[in-house]
Amino acid sequence: MEYKLSYIQNLLSEQNYLEFDRVLTDMLKAINSKEKIEIIDSDGKVSSLITSWDELEYFKKIMIQIYGIYGYF
């Protein structure tokens, strides 16, 4: 499963928390199905590879810290 980093950044900068939550839920389902999640940067390279719940939580925290989500929680 692949996600573009720019897509996730746009969700957060537009404060589209419902869609961000849906993306995280889809990622968790993929992890539970033993799929790997690739986060693709603007150059088309894999910037992150998420294979576990802990890695997903870390990714979520980093995205929240960088883009300053105040209403997500």
N, C-alpha and C positions, 0 to 999 in steps of 0.2 A: 504494500500500500504506500502510495506517495502523496505528499502534500507539499505545495509550494510555500516557502517561507513568506513570500510576499502576500499570499492569500490570508495566512494567519495574521500577519501584521496589519493588513487592511481591516480584518474583522475587529481587531482590538482597537485600532485607531478610530474606527467608526462606532465604537462602543456597541457592537453587535454581539452581546453576551450570549443570547440564545443560540446563535449559530456557532459561536466558539464552544459552548457547552456540548452542542451536537457533535462537533468535530472531535472533542475529547472523548465523548461516549463512543463514537465510531472507532477511535484509536484504541480504546480499552477493549472493545469487542474483538478487534484485530489481534491484540496482544493475547487475549484469552484463547484465540484460535491458533496461536503459535505463529502468527504472521509478523513480519518485520515492518516497521514503519520508517520510511525514508523522508526526511525533510530536505527539500531541494532548494538551494539558494538561487540567486538571480543569474548566476553563471551556468546553471544546470547541473551543478555538482551536489553530491550528497553532503549536507552540512551537519546533519544529525541522523543517527540510526537508533531508533527506539525499539527495544526488544522486551522490556519488562515494565511492570507497574511503577517501580521506583524511578526508572528513567523517564517515564511519562510524567510523573509528579515533578521531577526536577525540571523538565522542559516547560511544564505549565507555570511553575514558579518563576523561572527565568523570563518567560513571556510577560507575565504579570508585572514583574519588577521593571522590565525595560519599558513597557508601554503604559505603565501606571494605571492599571484598572482599579477604579475605586468602587464601582457598583457591582462587580462580579460576585463578591461574597455577599 
